[in-house]
Amino acid sequence: MTLRIASLRIAALTFRIQRFEMILVLGATILSVLVSALVISWIRTAGYDRCMTDENLSLTGFCHSAVGDWLFRIARLSGSIVPVFPIVAGLLIGGPVVARELESGTARLAWSLSPSRLRWFVHRAVPALLLAVVAGVAIGLTADAILHVSEPSLDIDQSFAGFRQRGLLIGVQALLIAAIALAIGSILGRAIPTFVLALILFGGIGIAVDKVESQLLTNEALTTDSFQWNDAAMFLESRIRMPDGQVLTWQQMSEIHPDILNNGYDPEVYRDVVLYIPGSRYHEIEGREALALTTIAGLFVLVAGMTVVRRRPR
């Protein structure tokens, strides 16, 4: 009971210190979720969702009414801001945790009074990171609901539609950038440079993770010469299957058999094939990437904690 009360007091203190940023993120999250829930409920109650599955109904004036158009326009707008949310929320929540107190000089007093710098860091970092995760997951689940009402015939649990722009990964992305901003803020001790460098580093890590993930998926991919172009499966790349069954990339083909590409080839002999990941693996791939990003975030939090323990405020 005592531990719970102490935890609540610590969380309240952290909220007071960063009340502007936290109120902004909480407010944006609550507003987005409520507006999206209202729009989704209205679409389903009024029957506009049937416009996406009933071809005959979709041609009627009902589906093209001003109300229906505005509802789907708001839903699309809500979905379009989802990829930006974890970046903004993570920067606002993670950046000022240590950087602001170092920049203002209050860290010197706080560290002189606190029995442990590490405890001081944990008390401020944990509530902030939890808020980033909770807000991100709430927005990610809202994006799931928007996608489902926009494409009701699509099984979103068996589809890569909106991959990395909905669901669990939104919360993990918010955690990652918050952890990056936390670490850089602990090192630099200045808020504005922290935001800029954290954003750049987040982008670099995103590109690196995408490259590694693409290589892993290519090694695990299925091959077909009759790929169905829909949102369920994840398309990776096109290749050529040789008469002996060997599958070559276009680069390999140009190096090994430049004459075939230059002179043209019989598509019945040299088959165009596609590498893809079936939609049934969506949650597996999502979970694997979430684990990798969470691990990276944990490393940044560790760097931030070690920096706080070792450094002196300016």
N, C-alpha and C positions, 0 to 999 in steps of 0.2 A: 504494500500500500504506500509506504514511504517512498519507494523507488518510483512508483507511478506518479505520485505528486511531484517529485523532483523532476521527472521527465517532462511533465506538463509545464512546469515553471520554466524549464530550459527552452521548450518549444515556444512558449509565450515570449520569452526574452528575445529569441532569434527573430520572431515575427515583428517585435517592436523595432528592432535594429534595422530590419529590411522591410518595413511595412509597406513602403511605396511599391517596391518591386513585387512583393508577394501579393499585395492587393491587386495589382495590375494583372498578374498572371492568373490568380484565382478568379478575378472578375471576368477576364477574357474567356477562361475555361468554362465557367458557369454559364455565361451568356451564350457561348457557342453551342454548348450542349443543350440548353433550354430552347434556343431558336431552332436548332436542328431537330430536336424531339417534336416541337410543335409543327414544323413543316412536314416531317415524316408522318406524324399522326393525321394531319389534314389530308395529305396525299392518299393515304390508305382509307381513311374514313369516307372521303369523297369519291373514291374509286379511280383516281387518276393513275394508280399503279397498273391498272389493267391496260392502259394505253401502251405500255411497254411490251405486253405479251399478246394482245389481241389485235391482229393486223387490220381487221375490219373496223374496230372501234377507233383505232389510231388515226383513221382518215376522217373521222367525224368532227363536227364543230366542238363537241364536248372536250376532246383532247387538245384542241387548239384554242381554247378559250383563254382570255387574259389571265384568269385566276390560275389555271393549270400551268401556263407558260411561266408566270411569276414564281409559282411554287418550285418548279423544277430549276428555274434560274437561281433561286436562293439556295437550293440544295447543291447545285454545281458550284456556286460561290463558296459555300461552306466547305465543300470538299477540296477546292483549290487552295485554301489557306492552310490546310493540314500539313503539307511538307515544310512550310515556313515556321509553324508554331514551335516545334521542338528547338529550333535554332534560337528564336527570340526568347523563349521561356528559359532555356538553359543558360544563355548569356546573362539575362537579367537576374536569375536566381543564384547562379554559381559565381559570377564575376565579383560582386561586391563583398562576399562573405569575409574574406581576409583582406583583399586589396583596399577596401574602404577604411578599415580600421588601421591599416598600416599608413595609408595616405593621410588620414586625419590625426594620427598620432595616439589614438585611444588604445591601440594595442599595447603600448608600453605600460600604461596603467593597469590594463586588464591582466597582462602577463605577470606583473609584479604582485597582484593580489591573488591570482589563481595558483593553487598548489601544483598544478600541472598544465603545461602548455598543450600537451596532447589532449587532455580532457577538455580544455577550452576549445580546441579545434573541433573535437568530436561533437561537443554540445552545439556548435554553430553549423557545422557541415551536414550532419545527419538529417536534421529537420528540413534543411534547404534541399538536399538531394532527394529526400522522400517526396517533397512537394513536386519537384520536377518530374519524378516518375509517375506519381498519381495523376497529375495534370496531363502528362503526355499519354498515358494509357486511356484516360477518359476521352481525350480527343481522338485517339486511335480507334476506340470502340465506336465512337460517333461516326467516324469515317466508314467503318464497316457497315453501320446501319444505313448511311446515305448510299453507299454502293449497292446494298441489297435492294433498297427501294427504287434506285435508278435502273437496276438490271435484275428484276425479280426472278427471271428464269435462270440466273447464274448461281451456282452453288459456291459461295465465296469461301467455304472451307476446303474446296477442291479446285481452287483457281488462283492463278498468279496475277489476276487483275488488280491493279493498284499496289503491286508489291513494293514494300518499303514506304508506302504512303498511307498506310492504315494499320490498325491492329496493334499488337504488342511492340513492334519495332518503333513506333512513334514514341512510346514511353522510354525505350532503351536509348533512342537517339537523344532525347531530352536529357537523360542521365549522363550520356557521354559528353555532350557539349558543356553541361554544368560542371562535370568533373574536370574537363580540360580548362575551363575558365577559372575554376577553383585553384588548380595547380599553378597556372600562369599568374593569377592574382597574388598567390603566396610568394612567388618568385619576384615579380616586378613591383608589387605594392602600389600600383596605380591602376585606376579603374579603366580609363579610356584605352590605353595601350593593351590592357588585358582583353577587352572586347575584340579589338582588331586582330590580335595575334591568335586568340582562341578561335575566331571564325576561320582564319586562314588554316590553322592546324586541323580543325574539324574537317574542312574541305579536303585537305591532303590525306587524312586518315580515311575519309570516305572513299576517295579514289583508290587508295591502296587496298582497302577491304574489298571493294568491288572487283578489282583486278584478281586478287587471290580467290575470291568466291567464284568468279567466272572461270578460272582455270580448274577449280575443283568440280564445278558443274559440268564443264566440258568433258572431263575424264569420266563422269558418272552418267553422261547423257545417253538417251536412246536415239536410234537412227531410223528414219523412215523416208520413203520416197512419196508418201501421200499425206503430208502434214496438213492438219485441219487448222486453218488460220482463225483462231478464236482466242478468247481471253483466258481459257482454262490452262493450257500448257504454256510453258515459257520457251519461246524461240531463242536459240543461242546463235547458230550460224548455219550457212549453207556449205555443202561440200560436194565432192564428186566421187561416186563409187565406180571403181575400175572393173573391167570384166573379170578379174581374178578375185573380186570381193574386197580389195583394199580401198579404204576411204581416205581421200586426200583433200587437203585444203586447196583453195585456189592458188595460194602462193607456192605450195609444193608442186601443184600441177604445172605451173608456169616454169618452174625450175627443172622438173624431170621430163615433162612432155610439152615443151613450148609449141611444137608443131601442131599438136592436137587443138590447143586453144586458138592458135593463129589461123588454122585452116577450117576450124569448125569441127564439131563432133556429132555423132549419131546419138541422140538422147536415149535411144533404146539400148545402146551398148554401154555408153558412159552415162550412168544415171545421176541426175541431180537429187541429192538427199539433204535432209534437214536434221540437225542435232537439236534435241529438245528435252525438257524436263516435264514429266506429266504433272497435271494439277494435283494429283493425289499426294504428292510430296510437299505440298505448300507448307503445312505446319512444321514438317521436319526441317526444311530449309530455313524457314522463319526462325525456328528455335535455335538452330545452329548459329545463325548470324547474330541472334540476340545474345547468345552465350559469349560469342567472340567479342562483341561490342561491350558487353558488361565487364568482361575481363580487362579490356583496355581501359574502361572507365575506372575500374578498381585500381589499376596501376597509377593512374593520374591522381586518384585520391591519396594513395600511398605517398606519392611524390609531394603532394601538398602537405600532408601531415609531417613528413620528415623535414620539409623546408621550414614549417612553423616551429618545430622543436629546435632546429639548429640556428635559425637566423635571429638577428636583433632588429627591432623596429628602428627606422631612421629617425 
